[in-house]
Amino acid sequence: MAKETKERKPSLVDLYRELLQEPECFPNLSKIINIALTLPLTSASAERSFSKLKIIKNRLRSTMRQDRLESLMLMSVESDICWGLDIEVLVERFTDAAPRRWNLY
């Protein structure tokens, strides 16, 4: 019987690392592997984003501009980061940076 080896089989990442050492060899293959390694394995995050978009567009109708919609989408998708922000610090930074202060007296 043949002796079993516990040697690890090379993966796509291993091939990509080898191709990066010789960039002039097979440049198109390197690009294809790079794309393959960066593609998500599931479409769950994209589906979640479209679900959030549907909720935001229904609540606010279609009366907002694209930049506001993108900002609301980002805040909705990354809500865990938003909840960790200190509102007092943000308000203070905004008031210090706002050039529209007027002395009315």
C-alpha positions in Angstrom: 0.0 0.0 0.0 1.1 3.5 -0.7 2.1 5.6 2.2 -0.4 8.4 2.9 1.0 11.9 3.0 -0.6 14.7 4.9 0.8 17.3 2.5 -1.5 20.1 1.8 -2.8 20.5 -1.7 -2.0 23.9 -3.3 -4.9 26.4 -3.4 -5.8 29.2 -5.6 -4.2 31.6 -3.2 -0.9 29.7 -3.5 -1.1 29.9 -7.3 -1.7 33.6 -7.1 1.2 34.2 -4.8 3.5 32.3 -7.2 2.2 34.4 -10.2 2.9 37.6 -8.3 6.5 36.7 -8.0 6.8 36.7 -11.8 4.3 39.5 -12.9 5.4 39.3 -16.6 4.4 35.7 -16.9 0.7 35.1 -17.4 -0.6 38.7 -16.6 -4.1 37.9 -17.6 -4.3 34.8 -15.5 -3.1 36.8 -12.5 -5.9 39.3 -13.1 -8.5 36.6 -13.4 -7.4 34.9 -10.2 -7.3 38.2 -8.4 -10.9 38.8 -9.4 -11.9 35.3 -8.4 -10.3 35.7 -5.0 -12.1 39.0 -4.3 -15.6 37.9 -5.3 -18.0 37.3 -2.4 -18.9 33.7 -1.8 -22.5 34.5 -1.1 -24.9 37.3 -2.2 -26.2 37.9 1.3 -24.6 41.3 1.8 -25.9 42.5 -1.6 -29.4 41.2 -0.8 -29.3 42.9 2.6 -28.3 46.2 0.9 -31.2 46.0 -1.5 -33.6 45.2 1.3 -32.4 48.3 3.2 -32.8 50.3 0.0 -36.4 49.2 -0.4 -37.2 50.2 3.2 -35.5 53.6 2.9 -37.1 54.4 -0.4 -40.6 53.4 0.9 -40.3 55.5 4.0 -39.0 58.7 2.4 -40.6 58.2 -1.1 -38.6 59.3 -4.1 -38.1 62.9 -3.1 -34.4 62.7 -2.1 -31.3 63.2 -4.1 -28.8 60.4 -4.9 -26.1 61.6 -2.4 -28.6 61.7 0.5 -29.9 58.2 -0.4 -26.3 56.9 -0.5 -25.6 58.4 2.9 -28.7 56.9 4.4 -27.9 53.5 2.9 -24.4 53.6 4.3 -25.7 54.5 7.8 -28.4 51.8 7.6 -26.0 49.1 6.5 -23.3 50.1 8.9 -25.6 50.8 11.8 -23.3 49.1 14.3 -20.7 51.8 13.6 -23.3 54.5 13.8 -24.5 53.4 17.2 -20.9 53.5 18.6 -20.5 57.2 17.7 -20.5 59.9 20.3 -23.2 62.4 19.2 -21.9 65.2 21.5 -18.4 65.0 19.9 -20.0 65.0 16.4 -22.2 68.0 17.1 -19.2 69.9 18.6 -17.1 69.2 15.5 -19.9 70.3 13.2 -20.5 73.6 15.1 -16.7 74.3 15.2 -16.3 73.7 11.5 -19.5 75.5 10.3 -18.6 78.8 8.7 -22.2 80.0 8.8 -22.2 81.5 12.3 -23.5 85.0 12.4 -23.4 87.5 15.2 -27.0 88.9 15.3 -26.4 91.5 18.0 
